[in-house]
Amino acid sequence: MATENANGLAFRISNIPKEITGDKLRQILNYLNLDIAFGDDIGNNQNVLGMSLAASAASADAARYLTATVTFKLLPTEFQFAGASNSLHLLPKYPPVKVDKHFYGFTPLATPEKPLIDIIAVTGLAGHAFATWKARGGCAMWLRDFLPEHVPGARILTYGYDSTLLGNNSTASFREFSCNLLGDLNNVRAGEDALTDAAQRSDHTSAIFLSCYALLLFGMPDLGLEIASLRSLAKDQPNSSLIADLNASSAFLRRHKFFWDLKKAEGTREISETVRREVMMVSRNSAISATPEGNAVDIFSIDANHSDIVKFKTNTSQSYLNVRTRIMALASEAPAVISKRFEELSESAGLKEPQEPQDNPPPQDARPASNVRQTHRSCHLSDQAKAMAAGYAETGFLSDLQRAIRLAVEAAEATPANHPHCARHIAHVAGHWKEFYNRTGAVEHLDRAVAYLRVALAVAMEEDPERRVYSRTLTCCVAIKSALGSNAE
């Protein structure tokens, strides 16, 4: 017996054969358990209030299967199961499909034939990958029902994970959630030419980072939030650390601040939305601090509480129009910018190899003439490289170290030959390559460290107090090579 779907509960249907059309699926769903025979004229009886049908998110399944989301006016008996998921025979002459209501992992809402960009909506703590974005007291979900027609070249997905606070015995941390997201995202994007090429020089996280153009932050507590009222929800539970991680002084948010330093340096775009709060758990300063200095690219207000800030009842509400306008602008800019990044990556073919030094230092004209702007740029790049290396020390992500090397190479190349930091910047490249060798054990990485150290010694001024450091490090590297049985001096 069908019952009223008063809360607008949505379901995800997976493993739908590719040949099933949207009209066919809607017809089948409309006929479910409504006391009429399949094939009869149902007239005005449209039980499906909202629906999407898109290619499966996982690249391995996208050519064979579709994924649907559906919201019913009346819940058919088949969809009144108690658990989080079920296997149902919904499609005549086809194997069972999987139906769930938890929406964990990626859920595709729109997939054009040749998508230009991905728009991925990630819910916050204790959120739901569909309900978080659905209008309260209705069935409209703007990412599914409003946005696709305005960004026709975008594949739109949501991402969900189990971060329920009350009664949750999971010990998963935000770090684990983020690693799972990266792994799942790699599966979703596998097979794309640009990423495949990038993977030849680095791990998949680096390629994903290069593909990120903009972040829209809806009331996200960059500087932490007031957690006192949340502690009771997870008191004495294994997942209580999730609440502690949102404290302004937590190590997790320090890592978050480090990310914003890198993001700002890379030029990634971000938009922050502030939120009106009945209980001010997220301060205005925390909500708009999209960079450590609070210099967000674009900030605007939405008059809603923290839950309703991403719920839009109609496609004409001013809050939705503000968000839609920004998404459309970013969607039009992103393909060219990201394409250029990968073109530059392809042209560089990884990292530029250092030249073996000659008996004499490189000629003066081999490096840019000294000027304030050039010096500032080289020092800025060097600082970025140091930040990336610090990130590697904290995370262990090899992509962080690779990025540190690339930035250090750029800093060395940009440093004027007569600048006192010239040799130091070159030596930094060597140091990163030495660390890379420590991680991989590949002798060619040690060779690069040796080559850069020789260049650093060749260009270092006689009075440079760090010459001895370069010399000792070079001696150490050569000794390691000798111990490995390579053709060392």
N, C-alpha and C positions, 0 to 999 in steps of 0.2 A: 504494500500500500504506500503510495506516494505521500510525503509529508512536506509541509511548507519549509522552504530554505530561508528562514527568517534572517540569518546572519550573513547571507550571501556567500556561503562556503563554496570554494572553488576546488576543482579536482584536476589532476594532471594525468593524462592518458598517454602511455608510452608504447613503443613497438607497433605502431600503426603502419601497415604496409603502404609503401609509397604511392600505389595506384589509387588509394582511397582519396577522393576529392573532398574539399570542404563542404560542398553541398550535400554529398552523400553522407558524410559523417554527421552533419547537423540533422539530416532526416532520420538517421538511425537513432540518434540520441533523443530526438523529439518523440519518437515512438515508444521509448522505454516505459513499460509498466503503466500505461495510461488508459488501460481498459479499452483499447482499440487495436484492431488487427494491423499488422505491418502491411503497408501498401494502400490502406484506406486513406481517403482524403481527411486530413486532420483539421482543415479549415483554418480557423484563427488560433488553434491550440499550438502556440510556440512556447514550449517549455524551456528551451535554451535561451537564456537572457544574454549571455556573452560567451564567445568562443574564439580561440585562435588555433591555427594549424600550421606548423612549421617543420622544416627538416630537423631531424634529431641533432642535438647539440654536439655529440661526439662525432668527430670527423669520420671515424670508422663505420658509423651507422648512418650517416647523413644521406648516402646514396640509396639506402634501402628502406629506411623507416622515417616516420613522422612522429611528432609529439604534439598533443593537443592540450589546451586548457579549456575548461568548460564551467560555466556557472548556471545552475538550474533555478527555475522559479519554484518548482516542486522537486524534492529529492526522490528520484526513482528508487525502488526497493533495492536494486542492484548496487546502489551507491550509499546504502545505509549500513555499511560494514563498520565494525567496532575498531579495528586496528588502523594503523597508519597507511597500509597499502593492501591491495588485493589483486587477484588475477581473475579477469572476467571474460566471458565469451560474449562480446558485444557485436562482433562483425561476423555475419553469416559467411560460412565457407572459409574462414580464416582462423589461425591459431588464436589463443587467448591474448588479450592485451593486459598490460600492467596499469593499474589505477592507484594513485596515491594522493594524499592530501598534505604531506609534509613538505614537498617541493625542495628536498635537499639536492645539492649539486646545481648544475645549470639547467635552466628551463628556457627553451627558445620561444619567443612570442611572435617574432616576425623574421623571416629569412628570404630576402630577395634572391633572385637567381644568381646574381653576381654582386655580392655585398662589397661595399667600399670601406665600411667601417663597422666596428662592433660597439654597441652601447650596452654596458653591463651594469645592472643595478644590484648592489650588494647591501643586504639589510644589516642593521646594527645588532647590538647585543639583545638577545631574547626576542629577536624579530622573526618574521615569517616571509619567505621569499615572494609570496604573492599577496598575502593579506596586508603586509606592511604598506603596500602601494595602492591598495583598494580603498575606494571611498567608504567612509563610515556610514552604515545604514543603507547601503546600496550595493550594486554589483559592478559599477564602473571601475576599471583598473586602467589608469591613464597610459601606462606603458604598453598595454595590449590594445586598448580600445580607442585611444586618441592619437598617440604619437606616431605610429607607423606611416600614416598617410603624409605626414609633414617631413619625414626623413626617409624617403623611399629607398635610398641606397644603403640603409643601415640594417644590420642584423641586431635585433634587440633580444637580450637575455636577462634573466634574473639569476641570482646565485643565493642558495640557502645553505645553512649549516645549523647543527643542533647546539644552540647556546642558551637553551631554556634555563632559567635560574631556579625556579621552585621545583624541588623534587628531582633534580638532575644529579646523577652519580658520576657523571663524566669528569675526568681530570684534565680534559683538553684545555690548552691555553690559547691566547690570541696568536702567539707565534705558530702553534700547530694549525690553527684555523687558516692563517695566512699561507703557510706552506701547502696546505691542502688546496687552497684556492689557486696557487701558482701551478701545482701539478695538474689540477683539473683544467685550468685554462690552457695549459700546454696540449692536453688531449683534444680540447675543443678546436685549437688553432693548428694542430699538426697537419702537415702537408702543404701549407701555404709556401709558395716559392721563396718569398723574401725571408721567412723565418728559417726555411731549410738551409738557405745559403748562410744565414747568420749562425746557424748551429754548427757550421763547419769551423767556426773560429771561437765559439764560446758556448756556454750552456744556455738552456732555453730561457732562464730568467733574464739574461741580458737582452735577448731578442724581444721578450715581452716588454721590458722596460723601454726599449727604443720605440715600441709600438704605442706607448701611452701618450696621448696628446693633452687630455684635459681631465680634471677631477671636479665633480660637483659635490660639494659637501653640505649636507642638509643638517645644520645644527650640530655638527660633530664637535665633541669637546676636545679640541686640540691641546688645551692646557689642563685637561682633567675636569672632573665634575664633583659635585657634592655627593658623596657616596653613603652618608650616614643612613639615609632612608632605604638604601638598597641592601645594606649588610644583613638585615633581618631575613631577607628572602633566601639568602644562600648561607645562613649561619650554620657552621659545623658541617657543611656539605663539601665534597671534594672539589666542587667548582667555585668555591668562595674566592679563589685567587683571581677569577675574572673581574670581580668587583674591585679587589685591591689594585689591579692593573690600571684602573681608571682614576686612581688617586693622582693628584697633580705631581706628586714627588716620586711616582713609580718608575722603575727601570724601563718598563715598556714605553712609557711616554717620552722618556729620554731618547730611546731609539727612534720614536716617532719624530721627535724634533730633529734628529740627525737626518732622517729621510727628507724632511722639508728643506734642510740645507742643501742636500744634493739635488732635489727636485728644482729648487729655485735656480741653482747653478746651471741645470740642463735646459731651463726655459719651458718646463712643462706648465701648461695653463691650469688654473684652478679657479673655481667660483664657490663662494661660501654663502649659505643662506643663514641668517640669524632667525631666532625664534622667540615668540612671546611665551613666557612660562608662568603658569599659576604658581608653581613652586620652582624657584630659580635654582635648579640643579646644575644647569649649564650657564655659566656667566656669559655676558655679552663678549667679554674679552676672549674667553676660551672658544666661543663659537665662531668668532671672526678671525682668529689668529691662524690663518692659512699658511703663514710663514712664521718663523720665530720672531720676526720683528713686527708681525701683524700686517705686512704689506700685501694684502690679498689683491688679486687682479680685479675682482668684481664682487661686491658684497651688496645684497639686498635683503629686505625683511619679508617674512611671511607671517601674517597674523594668525598663528595657530600654536597649539602646544607641541611638545616634542614628538608625539605620536602622529598628530594630524598634519604636520608640516609637509608630508609627502602624499597626502590623500586629497585628490581633487575630484569633486562630484561631477563637474561638467567641463567640457572643453572650451568654455567661454569664461571661466573664472579668471580673475586677473592674476592670481598666483600661478595658475597653470600657464597662462600666456607668457608670464615673465620667464618661467622655466623653459617653455617651448622655444621662445625666441633665442635664448642663449644656446640651447642644444642645437638648433638649426644652424646658427652661426658657426659653432664649433665643428659641426659635422661637415660644413662646406670647406672649412680651412684644413681639417686634419689630413685628408688623403695626400695632398701635395707635400705637406711638411714631413709626414712619416715616410713617404716615398723618397724624399730627398735624403733623409737620414740613412736609409738602407742603400741608396746609391753611393753615398759617401763611404759607407761601410764596405761596400763591394769594391769601390775604387782603391781603398786602402788595403784591401786583401788581408785584413787582420791588423797587424801593427807594422809600422815601417822599420825595416832592419837597420841597425846602426852600421855605419861604415867603419872599417878598420882604420885606426889612426895612422897617419904618416909620421915621419921623423920629426916634422915640424908641426906646430899648431895649425888648425884650419885658417885660411886667409880671412881677413877682417870682413870682406864682402860676402862671405859664406853665411853670415847671420845678419839679421836686420840691424840697421843703425840704431843707436841708443836714442830713445825719446821717451817722454813721460808716459804716453799712452801705451806704447809697446811694453814698457817695463811693468806698468800696472797690469796689463793683460797676462803677461808671463807669470807674475806673482799670484794673480788670481787663479790661473790654471793650476799652479803648483799647490795652492791651498786646497783646491778641489780634489786634487790627487791625494793629498794627505788625508782629507776627510774620507775619501773612498777606502784608503788603506786602513784607516781606523775602523771603518764599517766592516771591512773584511775580518779584522781582528776580533770584532764582537760577534759577527754572524757566521763566519766561516764560509760565506757564499763565494765561490770562485769568481763569479761574475763581478763582484765588488773589486777584487784584486785586478782582474783584467781591465776594468774601467779605470782603476788607479794608474795602471801602466799607460793606457792610451792618453790620459790627461797629463801624465808626467812627461810623455814624449812631446805632446803639444807645447807644454810649458818650456821644455828645453829648446825646442825649435824656435820658439817665439822670443827667447831671451837674447838680447843684444850681446855680441861677442865681447864687448868691453865692459859688460856689467859684472860686478863682483859676485853675483849669484849664478853666473853662467855654469861654472863647473859644478856647483852644488846641485842645480836642477838636473844636470846630466847624471850626477851620482845618484840622485833620487830614483831615476829610471832603473839604474843598476840594482839598487836596493830592492825595488819591487820585483825585478826579474829574479833576484836571489831568493826572495820569499816564494815566488812562483815555483822555482826549482825545489824548495823545501817541501812544497805541497805535492808536486807531481813526480819528482825524482828524475825528470827528463833532462839529459845532459845538454840538449840544445838550449834549454832555458838558462842553464848556468853559463853557456857560451855567450849568450846575449848580455848577461850581467858583466862578464869579463870584458866584452867589447865596449860597453858603455863606460866602465871604469877606466879603461885605457884612454878613451876620449876625454873623460873628466880630468885625468892627470895631465893630458896634453894641453888642455886649455886653461888649467888652473894657474893662477898667478903665483909667482915664487913666494910671495909673502902670505899666501893663503894658509891660515892655520889648519885647514881641513885637509890639506894635501896628504898629511900623514895618515889620516883616516882612510882616504881613498886608497893609498898605497897598501895599508895593512889589510883592507878588505880585499883588494885585488890579490894579494899574496895568499889570503885565506881561500879565495875561490879557485886559484890555480892549484893550490895544494889539494883541494877536494877533487879537482879534475885528475890530478896525478894519482890519487888514491883509487879513483874509479878506473884507472887504466887508459884514460883518453890521451890524445896526442898533445899533452900540455908541454909548456916550456920546461 
